[in-house]
């Protein structure tokens, strides 16, 4: 089952819940971010 949950707040990519697993990150600031953008954010923080 694939259900649209929202969009990445950085790049705008659609984020889905796939068989009960969210394919992104939900931050403490109530943002949804795709895995690609979260990786870039972590790289730039180093």
GIVEN-V742040 format. One record per pair of residues at least 12 apart in sequence whose C-alpha atoms are under 10 Angstrom apart, sorted by the first residue. I is the first residue (numbers start at 1). J is the second residue. Records with the same first field share a line. If there is no record, write none. Layout:
# GIVEN-V742040
I = J / J
This chain:
# GIVEN-V742040
1 = 16 / 17 / 18 / 19 / 20
2 = 15 / 16 / 17 / 18 / 19 / 20 / 21 / 22
3 = 15 / 16 / 17 / 18 / 19 / 20 / 22
4 = 16 / 17 / 18 / 22
5 = 17 / 18 / 22 / 23 / 24 / 32
6 = 24 / 31 / 32 / 33
7 = 24 / 31 / 32 / 33 / 34
8 = 24 / 25 / 26 / 31 / 32 / 33 / 34 / 35 / 36 / 37 / 38
9 = 31 / 32 / 33 / 34 / 37
10 = 31 / 32 / 33 / 34 / 37 / 38
11 = 33 / 34 / 36 / 37
12 = 32 / 33 / 34
13 = 33 / 34 / 36 / 37
14 = 32 / 33 / 34
15 = 32 / 33 / 34 / 35
16 = 34
22 = 34
23 = 35
24 = 36 / 37 / 38
25 = 37 / 38
